[in-house]
Amino acid sequence: MLNKSILMGRLTADAETKTFDEKKRVSNFTIAVDRDYVGSDNNRPTDFIQIVAWNLPEKFISKYLKKGELVSVEGRLQSRKYEKEEVHYITELYADNVYPTSFKKGE
């Protein structure tokens, strides 16, 4: 069986990063991914995908995981559920790799 996804989109907000100790940190962010067709209203529908990335370098997070940055993310989809008055399902992409796609001159 294979669970592999590759997405490209823009961050909807700066990544939130939590550090557990010097060697473990997790970054959470959402990317907006346009679909590949134009709807009846002449707009492209957009999906908002939640990303979970472990142990990205601090320099990478501070430079590329900012609102509006275009990134490519490779990883696996995972779903979970929780119950709070009713059952809620969450699907996230757990990133194996995150790549910046817009380099500026001199970087």
Residue, then its C-alpha position, 0 to 999 in steps of 0.5 A: m500500500l502507498n500513502k504519498s502526497i505532493l502538494m504546492g500552495r501558499l501559506t495562509a498564515d505564519a507557521e506555528t512552531k512548538t519546541f519540546d527540547e533542543k532536538k524536537r520541534v513541530s511546525n503546523f501550518t495551512i496551505a491554500v491549494d487551487r484546484d486545476y479547473v475553473g468553476s462556473d463562477n470563473n474562479r478556481p476552487t481552493d482547498f485548505i490543507q493542514i500540514v504537520a512538519w517535524n524538526l525543520p531547521e529554525k532558519f528554514i522556518s523563520k525564512y520560508l514558513k511565512k504567510g503568502e510563501l509558496v511551498s511544495v510539501e511531500g508527505r503522507l495523509q493521516s486522519r484522526k477523530y475526536e469527540k466533543e459533543e459530536v464526532h469531528y474528523i481531521t485529515e492532515l498531511y504529515a510532511d516528510n519534506v518541505y521545499p521553498t519554491s520562490f527563491k530570491k536572488g542571492e539565496 
